[in-house]
Amino acid sequence: MNNKRIFLYVGVVIVLLTAAFALLMQGSGHNWRETYADNLEDKKKDPYGVFVLRNLLKDYFPNEDFVVLKDSVHLQLDTAASGNYVFLGGGMYLDSLGSNALLDFVDRGNTALVLTRSIDYELSSLFFDQTCDTNYYWYDYYHSQNDTLVEVNFIHPNLRRDRAYRFQHLKKKSKVEERDWYYFNEDYFCEEAVYPITPLGTYNEVQTNFIRIPYGDGFFYLHSMPSLFTNIHLLEEEGLSYTEKVCSHLKEGTIYWDVKSKIPTRIAEQMNYNYNRGLSTEHPLKYILSQAPLAWAWYILLTMGLLYLVFRAKRRQRMIPVTEKNENTSLAFISTIGRMYFLQNNHRHLLLQKMQLFLGEVRDRYKINTQELDEPFVQKLATRSKVDVRIINKIILMHQNVQKSTTGASDNTLIEFHQEMERFWEQSR
């Protein structure tokens, strides 16, 4: 295998391991990004998920149904009974069929509560049509200001509170972080608009963050700060009270909870300006990028293709001649020395050499110090090799006798010593 293929395979393995690690990390600990995950089946509740709001709305009208729109929005809304459509997410995406179905649903006298920083292109271009201000294409995104804290309130005297509601953007429990707070610019409101916009809520007493737009016999309610309705804020009295007043604009009836139309967070974060531009028109990758497994497969495929081009485009190296593998001649040398000792009838040296080889193998295989061949050594070797203690003792005893002897060793002693070693290695396997 040449070096190019090795580098390519290593690159592919690294990409796959990185993707697997990222997927695994999604399931560990709390995710402090604004995922707006609905956790329909997952028991984990992230700080900026919507588990709490979904359960509040589920029991908001005790005698009415709560329907989750998670497949085809337009097919479900086309046949929907009267009630309320609710969406909460960082960005909203509906195809043309979904937008028309939602408009027809509201036109029939129903209510749509949309809590997001950027609504679908079809809806935004309909409601914010440059009639009031031709200098901005602001229907693509809402305006924003950067701060760590936001103060919000209502305009209607029955909802307004003397002290404004205060919310901070938290990152990892007590850590406060700056973020963009979105609002509806004053240019949105003018008498000439086809669909007159009514301000319902304020941001820092100056800007508007909650509006109502009439459409047919029903109303759209748009809120530009979806993070205020996530788990971390609804667990506090401040957030719960504010959410209840926003939801008081719903009329009694079935609630249709839309989890299908959310723009995936990882895609929305790649859009430099907003959560809508880039997905405002239909394209072939719309469905692939909206599904996490398919999106990962697409990114991995692109990365593999890029790696192939990088390594394939490198200058081809001339063929390197194959060199013969180095042979290990140690065993041949030992065999030659052994035959020499045997032919010279020097059994003593041959036995001592076999013992040295035996002890070297014991050190390598069992990691035992062979300096002292005493009782602890015998017990340790017997335990690790699973060989009878008597065989080990006999090998050591024969070696010590020959080592002390000055007359050499007989043929029978050498044969018996060899047989004991064979028995040791057979039992140690």
N, C-alpha and C positions, 0 to 999 in steps of 0.2 A: 504494500500500500504506500503510495507516494505522500510526500508531505502536504500537498494541497488537499488531498482527501482527508488526511488526519485533521488539519486545521478546520476544514469545513464541518466535519462531524463534531469536533469539539465545540465549534460555534453553535451548531444546532442544539447540542446537549445543553449548553449554557442558556440558550433562549428558552428551551422547554423547562429547565429547572427554575428559571426566573419566573416564568408564567405560572408554574405550579406553586411556587412559594407565594406569589401574589394572591392566587386564589385561596390558598390555605390561610393566609393572613387576614383575608376578608372575614373569616369566621372566628377569629380570636380577639378577645377583649372588646372594648367599646370603640366604635368608629365615630370620631368627632367631626367628620366632614358632614356637610349638609346633604345627606343622601335622600332624605324624605322617603325612606324605605317604609313600606306599609306593613311588612311583617305579617302577611296573611297566614303563613304557616310557620314561620320562624319564631321561636320563643324569645330570641334576643331582642332587646329594645334599645336601640341606639339613641343618644341624646337628641339628635336632630332627625329622628324618625317620626312617624305619624301614628304610632300604635295607640296612644292615648286618645287623640282626636277621633280616630276611627271608631273606637269603642264608645266614646261619648255620643257620637252621632248615631251609632247603632241603636241606642236606647233613647234617643232624643224625642222621638214620637213613639210612645209605647205600643200603640195600636196600629202602627204602620210598618211597612216592610223596609228592609235595608238591603239594597241590591249592589253587588260589586261588579263594576264594568271592567273585566279583565281580558276580554277577547275582542270581539268586533263591536266598537262603540256605536257605529251608525245603525247596525242591525238591532241592537238592544234599545237604543233611544227611539228608533222609528216606531216601535211597538210599545213604548213605555207608557204607563198610565200617568196621570197628573202627579206632580210632586216637585222634587228639587234635584238638580244636578250639582255635585260638589267635586271640585278638583283642588288638590294641594300638591305643589311641587316647585322645584327651582325654575323649571321652564315647561311650557305646555306645547305639545305638538299633536295636531289633528290633521289627517289628510282631508281632501276636499269633501269626501263623503261624510266624514265625522263632523266637520264644521257645519255642513248643511243640515245634518240631523240635529245638531245642538241648536241651531237657529230655529228650526221648525219646532223643536221641543219647547223653547222659550216663547215662540210666537203663539203657541196654543194656550198661553196663560200661565206658564210654569216659571220657576225661578232657577237661575244658575249662579252659584257662589264659586268664584274662581280666585284662589289664593296663590298667586305666583308673581314672579318678577317680570315675566314676559309672556303674553298670551299668544295663541296661535296666529299665524300670518293672516289667514282669511278673516279672522275676527278683528284683529288690530287694524287692518286696512279698511274694514267696514266702519268701525267706530271712530277711528282717528284718521280722517281722510284729507288732512291738510286744509280743510275749509277755514280753520281758524288761523293757521300760520303756515305760509307756503315756504318759509325758510328752513324748516326742519322736516326730515323724514323720520319723525319721532315715533311713528307707529311701529318701528322695528324694535324699540326698546324703551324702557322707562328711564327717567333721570335718576341720579343717585348722588349721595353725599357720604363721605367717609368719616366714621366716628366709632367709638367704642360703646356708646350709649344712645338710646333713642327714647324720646318722650312722645307718647301718642294719646289721643283722646277722641271723643266724638263731638259732632256738631249739634245733634238733636238734644234739647234740654233734658229729655227723659233718660238719655243714655250718658250724657256728659257727666264727668266727675270733676269735683273742685280741684283735686290734685291729679295731675296727668299720670297715666300708666308709664312706668319706667322699665325698660328692658336693656340688658347688657348682652353683648355677644361673648359667650364663654368658650374657651378652648381648654379642654382637659380640666374639668371641675372649676377651680377657683381662678384660673388664668384668664384674664380679660384681654380681648384682642380687637383691633380695629377691623371694620368691614364696611362694605357699601350698603347703605340703606336706601332703598328705592322709593320713589314717590311719583305722583302725576303732576307734571309741570302745569303752571297756570295757563300756558298756551292751549291746553286741552279744552278749556272751557270758553265757549262763546255762544251767542244767541243764534248765529248762522249755522251751527252744526246740525246735520241731518238727525242725529240722535243726541239730544241735549244731555249733558252729563251733570249729575247732581253730586256735589261733595258730601260725604257722610262722616269722614274721619280726618283728623289732622295729624301732622308730624311736626314736632317742635313748634306747634302753634302757628306755623307759617305755611308749610306745604300740606298737600293733600295725599293721603295714603289709602283712602277707602272711598269708592265712588259707586253710583248707581246709574245704569244706562237702560232706558226703556226700549223694548223691542217687541212689536206686536202687542199682544195682551199680557206679556210677562216682563221680567226685569233680569238684567245681568248685574251682579254685584262683584266688583273687582277690588281686590286688596293687593297692594304691591309689596308687602312684607310677609312672605310665607313662613319665615323662621319663627315668628311670634306664636305660631300654632303647633310647634313641634313638642316632643315629649318633655324636653328640659324645662320649658316655660309653663306647660300645662300642669306640671307637678307642683307649681307654686300658686298661691291664692291670687296673686296679681294676674298671672297669665290665664288662669281659669275664668276669672271674672271678665276679663277683656274678651275672651273667646266666646263666652256665653252671650255677650251683647252683640257681637258680630253675627253669631248664628241666630239671633232673635229675628233676623230679616228673612229666615226661611219660613215658608208657609207649611201648615200641617199637611203631610202627605208622604209618599214614598221618597226615600233618599237614595239617589243613584251615585255611588262612590266610584269615581273614575281612577283606576290605577294603570290603565292601558296607555294613557296619553302623556306619560312623563318622559321627558328627554333624559336619557341616562346621564348621571352626574359626570362621568369621565369624558363624555362627548361635550357636554355643556362647558366644562372647564377649559376645553381646548379652543373654544370660541372667545376671541379676545374681547369682544364688546359686550355680548349679551347671551341670553339663554335661548334665543330664537333664530338668529341669523345663521344661515348655513343649513338649517333643516326646514326652512320656510317653504321650500318647494319639494315635490316628490322626486325621488331619484332611486336608482336600483339598489343602493346600499342602505336605504332607509331601514328596512327590516333587519338586515344583518347587524348594523351598528346598534340597534335598539335591544338586541338580545345578547346578554353577557357572554355566553359560551361561543356564539357565532362571531362576536366581535373579537374575542381572544384568538379564535382560529384564524380570522382574517389578518390580524396583526402579526401572528406568528408566521403565516404564509408570506406576508410581505418581507418580514425580516429574513426568512430563509432565502427568498429570491435575491435580496440585497447581498447577503453573504455569498451566494453562488456567483453573482456578478463580480464582487470584489476579488474573490480568489481566482475566478476564471479569467479576469482581465489582466492578471499579473503576467509578466514575461515568462514564457515557457523555458524551463531549465533543461539543458541537454542531459541526455541519459547518463546516469552514473553507473559505472561498471560494478557488477556484483562481485564482492570479495568473499573468499571462502571463510567459513566460520572457524574461529580458533578452537582447536581441540584440547580437551583436558587430558594431559598425559600423566597426571599424577598417579592414576591407578595402574597404568602400564609400568611406570617407574617402580612402584611398590611391588608389583608382581615380579619384575626382574630382580630386585633385591632379595625378595623371598626365595626365588629359585636359586640365587647364588648362595645364600646361607644354607639352603637345604642340600645342595650339591656338595658344599664344603663340610657337611655333617655338623654345622654349627647351630644345633637346635636351640641352644640357650639364647643366642642373639635373636633368632627368629621368633621365639616365644616372647621375649621382651619387646620386640617390635610390634607384635600382634597386640600386646597389652597396651602399648602407647596408642595404637590406632583405636583400640576399644575405648580407652579413656577419652580420647578426642571426640569420638562419636557421642559418648555419654554427655560431655560438656555441651556439644552443639544441640543435641536433641532434648535433653532434660534440664539444661541450665543448672548443673550441679558442679560445685567446686571439687576437683579431684586431687587436690594437694595432699589431703590426709585420707587414707583409705581405712578409716576406723568404723566403729559401730554406727555413729550417726550418719555417716556416708552410706553405709549399707541399707539402713532403714529408709533413708530418703530416696535412694535409687529404687528400692523395692516398691515403695509407695507410688512413685511416679511411673515406673515401667510396668507395674503389675506382674513382676517376675518373682518366683519363689526365692526367699532369702537364702535357702541352702545353696542354690546355684550361684548366687553372687558371692557368698562366702567361700565356696570352693574355688571360684576363679581367682579371688584375691589371695587365698591360701597358697594355691599352686604358684601364682606369680611371686609371692614373697619367698617361697622355698627355692625357686629357681634363681631369684635375685641374690639370695644368700649363698647359694651353692657355688663352689669353685670348680666342680668337676664337670659342669655342663648339665644337659638334660637328655634323657633317653628318647627313643622313638615313641615309645608308649606314652611317655609324659606329654610330648608335643601333640600326639593324636588326641589324648584325653582332654588336654587344654582346649584344643580346637573344637572338640565335640561339646564341651561345656559352653563355649561361646555361641555355638550354633543353637543350643537349647535356649540360651538367654534371648537371642534375637527372635526365635520362633515364638516364645511366650510374650515378648513385648509387642508383637504386632496386633 
